[in-house]
Amino acid sequence: MTGPLGVGPQALPAAPLEDWLRERYFQAKTDISSSGVHNYTFGELRALDPALLGTRELDELMFRDGPSLGDERLRAAVAARVRPGPGHVVMTTHGSSEALYLAFAALVRPGDEVVVATPAYHSLSGLATAAGASLRPWPLRPENGFAPDLDDLRAVLSDRTRLVVVNFPHNPSGACVDPRGRAELLDLVANSQAVLLWDGAFTDLVHDHPPLAEPSQDLDRVLSFGTLSKAYGLPGLRVGWCVVPQDLVSELVRIRDYLTLSLSPLVERVAAVAVEHADALITPRLTEARHNRRRVLEWAAASEGAIDCPVPRGGVTAFPRFTAHTDVTDLCERLLARHGVLVVPGRVFGQADRMRIGFSCPRPELERGLAAISEELGTHARGRRRGTG
């Protein structure tokens, strides 16, 4: 592939998170690695709309190409949910990953400065790197529980900043700006020359305040991104969206013409039902996750200093530090090999002494995972600080 994101697939950096999960995901018996709520079945989704894909509808469904911006019913459902601001429209995509790719390809050229809240999910930094941008990290500092400090953002913004890329609630830490912090962040971008890319994959998964409002309601130079993979429990549908300025639509469509063209009409039909019944899908999973969050924090607090866990303000992952370890990768390997428990080593986010633990899973599964970690820590982590494991 040629173009703004480099020549050939080698121009894209490795995706360490996907490299870690690629095979292990299918080997695990207990999965406490996920950044999304635990998954729904098709039967559970159909229960929300008994007519969904009945025999007659299946027989009449035409497998033709869809509109470049997405099916009108699905786009309308997303728009009713997120409420785009003036001059912005919804485009549905193959997950938010495709939308992010389109945005970086359209907006970034070699030499541009891109500010990225760090640590970051690989798409948010790797796509900018592949486009030849100069990355300027906005550090979310571990010593502050990864809480966003807007003074740190001010320090890295410049007249040369092309994009500001943020992910709130944050993956992997669960840190988040509050509504006042959101307003201040948007003001900072508005007073610069930059475009804001707002990854809202976890918008609906907040614990201390209502979900943050769609940023295009208050800012013109912004693209926001959403997905059915995290709060909706439907990652296998591979459906996402972006809220994009109208004057950028033609460029995104031009790039998409070389990639996917459109979504499947079957997938869009299922996705439309999911978004139309969003609260019915999200609310029970969020309630479960909040109970499990308390359990994870209690478990960490009872570790006698072995585990230091910042409080996740959003999302469904915790990102604790293991105080006797400089790198938990070997510990993560042992958890899978000995217990069938899948977690994510923090090195994939540049924080080797931490581990991403997903807590939106059935409570018995969470308890098995936490018990396995405790057992391994009791066997391997007492005493001197270890280089690995």
C-alpha positions as CSV (number, residue, x, y, z in Angstrom):
1,M,0.0,0.0,0.0
2,T,1.4,3.4,-0.9
3,G,0.4,6.9,0.2
4,P,0.6,9.0,3.3
5,L,1.0,6.0,5.6
6,G,4.2,4.9,3.9
7,V,5.3,2.4,1.3
8,G,4.4,-1.2,2.0
9,P,3.2,-2.9,5.1
10,Q,6.7,-2.6,6.7
11,A,6.0,1.1,7.1
12,L,3.5,0.3,9.9
13,P,5.1,-0.5,13.2
14,A,4.4,-3.7,15.1
15,A,1.2,-3.8,17.2
16,P,2.5,-5.2,20.5
17,L,-0.9,-5.7,22.1
18,E,-2.2,-7.7,19.1
19,D,1.0,-9.6,18.9
20,W,0.5,-10.6,22.6
21,L,-3.1,-11.5,22.3
22,R,-3.1,-13.1,18.8
23,E,-2.7,-16.8,19.8
24,R,-3.0,-16.5,23.6
25,Y,-6.6,-15.2,23.3
26,F,-7.7,-18.6,22.0
27,Q,-5.6,-20.6,24.5
28,A,-6.9,-19.0,27.7
29,K,-9.5,-20.6,29.9
30,T,-9.9,-17.5,32.0
31,D,-9.8,-14.1,30.3
32,I,-9.2,-11.0,32.4
33,S,-7.3,-9.2,29.6
34,S,-10.1,-7.5,27.8
35,S,-10.6,-3.7,27.5
36,G,-14.3,-4.3,26.6
37,V,-17.3,-5.6,28.5
38,H,-17.8,-9.3,28.1
39,N,-19.5,-10.3,24.9
40,Y,-23.1,-10.8,24.0
41,T,-24.4,-13.7,22.0
42,F,-26.5,-13.3,18.9
43,G,-29.4,-14.8,20.8
44,E,-29.2,-12.2,23.5
45,L,-29.1,-9.5,20.8
46,R,-32.1,-11.0,19.0
47,A,-34.0,-10.9,22.3
48,L,-34.0,-7.1,22.1
49,D,-35.7,-7.3,18.7
50,P,-37.4,-10.7,18.1
51,A,-37.9,-9.8,14.4
52,L,-34.1,-9.3,13.9
53,L,-33.1,-11.4,11.0
54,G,-36.0,-13.8,11.0
55,T,-36.4,-16.2,8.1
56,R,-38.3,-13.7,6.0
57,E,-35.9,-10.9,6.5
58,L,-32.9,-13.2,5.8
59,D,-34.5,-14.4,2.6
60,E,-35.1,-10.8,1.4
61,L,-31.8,-9.3,2.4
62,M,-29.9,-8.2,-0.7
63,F,-26.1,-8.6,-0.5
64,R,-25.2,-5.6,-2.5
65,D,-22.6,-2.9,-1.8
66,G,-23.6,-0.3,0.7
67,P,-23.3,3.5,0.7
68,S,-19.8,4.8,1.3
69,L,-20.8,6.6,4.5
70,G,-22.8,3.6,5.7
71,D,-26.4,2.4,6.0
72,E,-28.8,5.2,6.7
73,R,-30.6,3.4,9.5
74,L,-27.3,2.7,11.3
75,R,-26.0,6.2,10.8
76,A,-29.2,7.7,12.1
77,A,-29.1,5.5,15.2
78,V,-25.5,6.5,15.9
79,A,-26.3,10.2,15.3
80,A,-29.3,10.0,17.7
81,R,-27.0,8.5,20.3
82,V,-23.9,10.7,20.0
83,R,-25.5,13.9,18.8
84,P,-22.9,15.3,16.4
85,G,-22.3,19.1,16.4
86,P,-23.1,21.5,13.5
87,G,-21.3,20.7,10.3
88,H,-20.4,17.1,11.3
89,V,-21.8,13.8,10.0
90,V,-21.5,10.2,11.0
91,M,-19.6,7.7,8.9
92,T,-19.8,4.0,9.8
93,T,-16.6,1.9,9.4
94,H,-15.1,-1.5,10.0
95,G,-14.5,-0.9,13.6
96,S,-13.1,2.4,14.8
97,S,-9.7,1.1,13.6
98,E,-10.6,1.8,10.0
99,A,-12.0,5.2,10.9
100,L,-8.7,6.1,12.6
101,Y,-6.7,4.9,9.6
102,L,-8.8,7.1,7.3
103,A,-8.3,10.1,9.5
104,F,-4.5,9.8,9.8
105,A,-4.2,9.1,6.1
106,A,-6.2,12.2,5.3
107,L,-4.7,14.6,7.8
108,V,-1.1,13.8,8.4
109,R,1.9,14.4,6.2
110,P,5.6,13.7,6.8
111,G,7.1,16.2,9.3
112,D,3.8,17.1,11.0
113,E,3.8,17.3,14.7
114,V,1.2,15.0,16.4
115,V,0.6,15.2,20.1
116,V,-0.6,11.8,21.6
117,A,-1.7,11.2,25.1
118,T,0.7,8.5,26.3
119,P,0.7,5.6,27.1
120,A,-1.5,4.9,24.1
121,Y,-3.2,2.2,22.2
122,H,-1.0,1.3,19.2
123,S,-3.3,2.8,16.5
124,L,-3.2,6.2,18.1
125,S,0.6,6.5,17.9
126,G,1.6,3.9,15.3
127,L,-0.5,5.4,12.5
128,A,1.0,8.8,13.1
129,T,4.5,7.3,13.0
130,A,3.8,5.5,9.8
131,A,2.6,8.7,8.2
132,G,6.0,10.3,8.9
133,A,4.8,12.5,11.8
134,S,7.0,13.7,14.6
135,L,5.3,12.4,17.8
136,R,5.2,14.6,20.9
137,P,3.9,12.6,23.9
138,W,1.4,14.2,26.3
139,P,2.5,12.2,29.3
140,L,-0.2,10.7,31.6
141,R,2.1,10.2,34.5
142,P,2.0,7.0,36.6
143,E,3.0,8.9,39.7
144,N,-0.3,10.8,39.4
145,G,-2.4,7.7,38.7
146,F,-2.3,8.6,34.9
147,A,-4.6,11.5,35.6
148,P,-4.5,14.0,32.7
149,D,-2.6,17.2,33.5
150,L,-3.5,19.9,31.1
151,D,-0.4,21.8,31.9
152,D,1.6,18.9,30.4
153,L,-0.6,19.3,27.3
154,R,0.2,23.0,27.1
155,A,3.9,22.2,27.3
156,V,3.9,20.1,24.2
157,L,1.5,22.1,22.0
158,S,3.1,24.4,19.5
159,D,2.4,26.3,16.3
160,R,3.5,23.2,14.4
161,T,1.0,20.8,16.1
162,R,-1.2,19.2,13.4
163,L,-3.1,16.8,15.5
164,V,-3.9,16.3,19.2
165,V,-4.9,12.6,19.8
166,V,-6.6,11.6,23.0
167,N,-8.5,8.6,24.4
168,F,-10.8,9.2,27.3
169,P,-11.6,7.2,29.2
170,H,-8.0,6.0,28.7
171,N,-6.8,2.6,27.7
172,P,-5.2,1.0,29.7
173,S,-5.4,3.0,32.9
174,G,-9.0,4.1,33.0
175,A,-8.0,7.7,33.6
176,C,-10.4,10.3,32.4
177,V,-10.9,14.1,32.2
178,D,-14.1,15.2,34.0
179,P,-16.6,17.6,32.2
180,R,-14.6,20.7,33.4
181,G,-11.3,19.1,32.1
182,R,-13.0,18.3,28.8
183,A,-14.0,21.9,28.4
184,E,-10.5,23.1,29.2
185,L,-9.0,20.6,26.7
186,L,-11.3,21.7,23.9
187,D,-10.4,25.3,24.6
188,L,-6.7,24.5,24.4
189,V,-7.2,22.9,21.0
190,A,-9.5,25.7,19.8
191,N,-6.8,28.2,20.5
192,S,-4.2,26.3,18.6
193,Q,-4.1,25.4,14.9
194,A,-4.5,21.7,15.6
195,V,-7.2,19.2,14.8
196,L,-8.4,17.1,17.7
197,L,-8.8,13.3,17.2
198,W,-11.0,12.1,20.1
199,D,-11.1,8.3,20.6
200,G,-14.4,7.8,22.4
201,A,-14.3,4.0,22.4
202,F,-15.1,3.9,26.2
203,T,-17.4,7.0,26.3
204,D,-20.3,5.1,27.9
205,L,-18.1,3.4,30.5
206,V,-17.6,6.0,33.1
207,H,-17.9,5.6,36.9
208,D,-17.7,9.0,38.5
209,H,-19.7,11.3,36.3
210,P,-22.0,11.1,33.3
211,P,-20.5,10.3,29.9
212,L,-18.6,13.1,28.3
213,A,-20.5,15.0,25.6
214,E,-19.6,14.5,21.9
215,P,-16.7,17.0,21.4
216,S,-18.0,18.3,18.0
217,Q,-20.9,20.0,19.9
218,D,-18.3,22.5,21.1
219,L,-15.4,22.3,18.6
220,D,-15.3,22.5,14.8
221,R,-11.8,21.0,14.2
222,V,-12.5,17.6,15.6
223,L,-13.1,14.0,14.6
224,S,-14.4,11.6,17.1
225,F,-14.5,7.8,17.0
226,G,-16.8,5.1,18.5
227,T,-17.2,1.4,18.3
228,L,-19.5,-1.5,19.2
229,S,-16.4,-3.5,20.5
230,K,-16.1,-2.0,24.0
231,A,-19.3,-0.8,25.8
232,Y,-21.6,-2.9,23.6
233,G,-20.0,-6.2,24.0
234,L,-20.0,-6.9,20.2
235,P,-16.4,-6.9,19.0
236,G,-17.0,-9.6,16.5
237,L,-19.3,-7.4,14.5
238,R,-16.3,-5.2,13.7
239,V,-18.5,-2.0,13.5
240,G,-17.4,1.4,14.4
241,W,-17.9,5.0,13.3
242,C,-16.4,8.5,13.1
243,V,-18.1,11.9,13.5
244,V,-16.3,13.9,10.8
245,P,-16.5,17.5,9.5
246,Q,-18.6,17.6,6.4
247,D,-15.7,19.2,4.4
248,L,-13.5,16.2,5.1
249,V,-16.0,13.5,4.1
250,S,-14.9,13.4,0.4
251,E,-11.3,12.8,1.3
252,L,-12.1,10.0,3.7
253,V,-14.4,8.4,1.1
254,R,-11.6,8.7,-1.5
255,I,-9.2,6.8,0.7
256,R,-11.8,4.2,1.7
257,D,-12.4,3.5,-2.0
258,Y,-9.0,1.8,-1.9
259,L,-9.7,-0.2,1.3
260,T,-13.2,-1.5,2.1
261,L,-15.7,0.5,0.1
262,S,-18.5,-0.2,2.6
263,L,-19.9,-2.4,5.3
264,S,-21.9,-5.6,4.8
265,P,-25.6,-5.0,4.8
266,L,-26.0,-8.0,7.1
267,V,-23.6,-6.5,9.7
268,E,-25.2,-3.1,9.4
269,R,-28.7,-4.5,10.1
270,V,-27.5,-6.2,13.3
271,A,-25.4,-3.1,14.3
272,A,-28.4,-0.8,13.9
273,V,-30.5,-2.9,16.3
274,A,-27.6,-2.8,18.8
275,V,-27.3,1.0,18.7
276,E,-31.1,1.4,18.8
277,H,-31.1,-0.6,22.0
278,A,-27.8,0.7,23.4
279,D,-28.9,1.2,27.0
280,A,-30.3,-2.3,27.2
281,L,-26.9,-3.6,26.2
282,I,-24.6,-1.2,28.1
283,T,-26.4,-0.7,31.5
284,P,-26.2,-4.3,32.8
285,R,-22.5,-4.7,31.7
286,L,-21.6,-1.3,33.3
287,T,-23.3,-2.2,36.6
288,E,-21.4,-5.5,36.7
289,A,-18.2,-3.8,35.9
290,R,-18.6,-1.3,38.7
291,H,-19.1,-4.1,41.2
292,N,-16.0,-5.8,39.8
293,R,-14.0,-2.6,39.9
294,R,-14.5,-2.4,43.7
295,R,-13.4,-6.0,44.0
296,V,-10.2,-5.4,42.0
297,L,-9.4,-2.4,44.2
298,E,-10.1,-4.4,47.4
299,W,-7.8,-7.2,46.1
300,A,-5.0,-4.8,45.3
301,A,-5.3,-3.0,48.7
302,A,-5.1,-6.4,50.5
303,S,-1.8,-7.3,48.8
304,E,0.4,-5.8,51.5
305,G,2.1,-3.4,49.1
306,A,2.8,-5.9,46.3
307,I,0.2,-4.3,44.0
308,D,-0.3,-0.5,43.6
309,C,-3.5,0.1,41.6
310,P,-4.7,3.6,40.5
311,V,-8.5,3.9,40.6
312,P,-9.9,3.5,37.1
313,R,-12.3,6.4,36.5
314,G,-13.7,4.9,33.3
315,G,-13.4,1.9,31.1
316,V,-13.2,-1.6,32.4
317,T,-9.5,-2.1,32.9
318,A,-7.1,-1.5,35.8
319,F,-3.4,-0.9,35.3
320,P,-1.7,-1.8,38.5
321,R,2.0,-1.7,39.2
322,F,3.6,-4.8,40.7
323,T,6.1,-3.4,43.1
324,A,8.5,-6.3,43.3
325,H,8.9,-6.5,39.5
326,T,10.6,-4.4,36.9
327,D,8.9,-6.4,34.1
328,V,5.8,-8.6,34.6
329,T,6.0,-10.4,31.2
330,D,7.2,-13.6,32.7
331,L,4.5,-13.5,35.3
332,C,1.9,-13.1,32.6
333,E,3.4,-16.0,30.7
334,R,3.2,-18.2,33.9
335,L,-0.4,-17.2,34.5
336,L,-1.4,-18.6,31.1
337,A,0.8,-21.7,31.2
338,R,-0.1,-22.8,34.7
339,H,-3.5,-21.4,35.3
340,G,-5.0,-20.7,31.8
341,V,-5.4,-17.0,32.8
342,L,-4.9,-14.3,30.2
343,V,-3.8,-10.8,31.2
344,V,-1.8,-8.2,29.3
345,P,1.8,-7.3,30.3
346,G,2.3,-3.5,30.6
347,R,5.4,-3.5,28.3
348,V,3.0,-3.4,25.4
349,F,2.1,0.1,26.6
350,G,5.6,1.0,27.6
351,Q,5.0,0.3,31.3
352,A,6.8,-3.0,32.0
353,D,6.1,-3.1,35.7
354,R,2.4,-3.0,35.2
355,M,-0.4,-5.3,34.0
356,R,-3.6,-4.6,32.3
357,I,-6.5,-6.4,34.0
358,G,-10.0,-6.4,32.6
359,F,-12.8,-6.5,35.1
360,S,-15.9,-6.6,33.0
361,C,-16.3,-10.4,33.0
362,P,-18.5,-12.7,35.0
363,R,-17.6,-12.5,38.7
364,P,-16.4,-16.1,39.0
365,E,-14.0,-15.6,36.1
366,L,-12.6,-12.5,37.7
367,E,-12.1,-14.3,41.0
368,R,-10.3,-17.2,39.3
369,G,-8.0,-14.7,37.6
370,L,-7.2,-12.7,40.7
371,A,-6.6,-15.8,42.7
372,A,-4.1,-17.1,40.1
373,I,-2.2,-13.8,40.2
374,S,-2.2,-13.9,44.0
375,E,-0.9,-17.5,44.0
376,E,1.9,-16.6,41.6
377,L,2.9,-13.5,43.6
378,G,3.0,-15.6,46.8
379,T,5.3,-18.1,45.1
380,H,7.5,-15.8,43.0
381,A,7.3,-12.2,44.1
382,R,8.2,-12.0,47.7
383,G,11.6,-10.7,48.8
384,R,14.0,-8.8,46.6
385,R,12.9,-6.8,43.5
386,R,13.1,-9.0,40.5
387,G,14.2,-8.1,37.0
388,T,11.5,-10.2,35.3
389,G,8.6,-12.4,36.4
